[in-house]
Amino acid sequence: MKTSKIYFLALALIAITATTFTSCKKGTDDPVISLKSRNDRFTNTWTLTKYEKNGTTQSLDGTTYIFNVSSNGTLVRTVEGTLFGFATRSVENGTWEFLNDDEDVRITIDSKASIYNIQRLASSELWLKEVIKDDTYFYYFTGK
């Protein structure tokens, strides 16, 4: 009798744990188990490593895009590259917020808001999808 109670409690604990961990997964390619909340994973310094338009990889042309995302809903976008052979650097402040039960994120910079669907949010990977009219964009970031 005592053994069956232990088995029942173990199965109940496994079921509760499995439900808890799988409910944390929001994006289609999110990790199954994460000890950090989505907010904590999104708070990072993200560097754009690749982007695609309608399935075709686009050139970053030696330009670096960095998003320094803070947990308080603010971010700083830094763009560095060259223009006509001269080094350029642009720094802009913005805000961010999760939408649709944390499945999307709205990023606003210079009063221009863009909504991205979060495809993957891991500690060091962020994949965003944006649809503009008939075009679909995927942005791939690596984090620190």
C-alpha positions as CSV (number, residue, x, y, z in Angstrom):
1,M,0.0,0.0,0.0
2,K,2.8,2.4,0.9
3,T,4.6,1.6,-2.3
4,S,1.5,2.4,-4.5
5,K,1.2,5.8,-2.7
6,I,4.8,6.6,-3.5
7,Y,4.3,5.7,-7.1
8,F,1.2,7.8,-7.3
9,L,2.9,10.8,-5.8
10,A,5.9,10.4,-8.1
11,L,3.6,10.2,-11.2
12,A,1.6,13.3,-10.0
13,L,4.9,15.2,-9.5
14,I,6.1,14.3,-13.0
15,A,2.8,15.3,-14.6
16,I,2.8,18.7,-12.8
17,T,6.4,19.3,-13.6
18,A,6.0,18.4,-17.3
19,T,2.9,20.7,-17.6
20,T,4.8,23.6,-16.0
21,F,7.8,23.3,-18.2
22,T,5.9,22.9,-21.5
23,S,3.7,25.8,-20.7
24,C,6.8,28.1,-20.6
25,K,7.4,27.3,-24.3
26,K,5.7,30.0,-26.4
27,G,7.7,30.3,-29.7
28,T,7.6,27.4,-32.2
29,D,11.4,26.8,-31.8
30,D,11.8,27.9,-28.1
31,P,13.7,25.5,-25.9
32,V,11.5,22.9,-24.2
33,I,12.9,23.6,-20.8
34,S,14.3,26.9,-19.6
35,L,15.1,28.1,-16.0
36,K,14.8,31.7,-17.1
37,S,11.6,33.5,-17.8
38,R,10.9,34.9,-21.3
39,N,11.5,38.4,-19.9
40,D,14.9,37.4,-18.5
41,R,15.8,35.6,-21.8
42,F,14.8,38.7,-23.9
43,T,16.8,41.0,-21.7
44,N,20.2,40.7,-23.4
45,T,22.6,42.3,-25.9
46,W,21.5,40.9,-29.3
47,T,23.6,41.1,-32.5
48,L,21.9,40.6,-35.8
49,T,23.8,37.8,-37.6
50,K,21.4,37.1,-40.5
51,Y,18.2,38.1,-42.0
52,E,16.0,36.8,-44.8
53,K,13.3,38.3,-47.0
54,N,10.8,35.8,-48.4
55,G,13.3,33.0,-47.8
56,T,16.3,34.6,-49.4
57,T,19.2,35.7,-47.2
58,Q,19.9,39.4,-47.5
59,S,23.3,41.1,-47.2
60,L,24.2,43.0,-44.0
61,D,26.9,44.8,-46.1
62,G,29.4,45.0,-43.3
63,T,26.8,46.8,-41.0
64,T,26.4,45.7,-37.4
65,Y,23.0,45.9,-35.7
66,I,23.1,45.6,-31.9
67,F,20.0,45.8,-29.6
68,N,20.8,46.2,-25.9
69,V,17.5,45.2,-24.3
70,S,16.8,46.1,-20.7
71,S,14.3,44.4,-18.4
72,N,12.5,47.7,-17.7
73,G,11.0,47.8,-21.2
74,T,13.7,50.1,-22.8
75,L,16.3,49.3,-25.4
76,V,19.1,50.9,-27.3
77,R,19.7,50.1,-31.0
78,T,23.3,50.7,-32.3
79,V,24.0,50.5,-36.0
80,E,27.7,50.6,-37.1
81,G,29.1,50.4,-40.6
82,T,30.5,52.4,-43.4
83,L,28.9,54.9,-45.8
84,F,31.0,56.0,-48.8
85,G,34.1,54.7,-47.1
86,F,33.5,56.6,-43.9
87,A,32.7,54.9,-40.6
88,T,29.2,55.6,-39.3
89,R,27.5,55.0,-36.0
90,S,23.9,55.6,-35.1
91,V,22.5,55.1,-31.5
92,E,18.7,55.3,-31.0
93,N,16.6,54.7,-27.9
94,G,13.4,52.8,-27.9
95,T,11.0,50.6,-26.0
96,W,9.7,47.1,-26.1
97,E,6.8,45.1,-24.8
98,F,5.4,41.6,-25.1
99,L,2.0,41.2,-26.8
100,N,-0.4,38.2,-27.3
101,D,0.6,36.2,-24.2
102,D,4.3,36.9,-24.9
103,E,4.2,35.4,-28.4
104,D,4.9,38.7,-30.1
105,V,7.1,41.8,-29.2
106,R,6.4,45.4,-30.1
107,I,9.6,47.4,-30.6
108,T,9.2,51.2,-30.9
109,I,12.1,53.4,-32.0
110,D,11.7,57.0,-33.0
111,S,7.9,56.7,-32.7
112,K,7.9,53.9,-35.3
113,A,6.5,50.7,-33.9
114,S,7.1,47.3,-35.4
115,I,5.5,44.0,-34.2
116,Y,7.5,40.8,-34.5
117,N,6.4,37.2,-33.9
118,I,9.0,35.5,-31.6
119,Q,10.0,32.3,-33.4
120,R,12.7,31.3,-30.9
121,L,13.8,32.9,-27.7
122,A,16.7,31.1,-25.9
123,S,19.4,32.5,-23.7
124,S,21.7,33.1,-26.7
125,E,19.4,32.9,-29.7
126,L,16.5,35.2,-30.8
127,W,14.6,34.6,-34.1
128,L,12.0,37.2,-35.0
129,K,9.4,37.1,-37.9
130,E,7.9,40.2,-39.4
131,V,5.2,40.3,-42.1
132,I,4.9,43.6,-44.1
133,K,2.3,43.5,-46.8
134,D,3.3,40.5,-49.0
135,D,6.8,40.2,-47.6
136,T,8.0,38.0,-44.8
137,Y,11.2,38.8,-42.9
138,F,13.2,36.6,-40.5
139,Y,15.8,38.2,-38.3
140,Y,18.4,36.0,-36.5
141,F,20.2,37.3,-33.5
142,T,22.9,35.9,-31.2
143,G,23.1,37.1,-27.6
144,K,25.8,37.3,-25.0
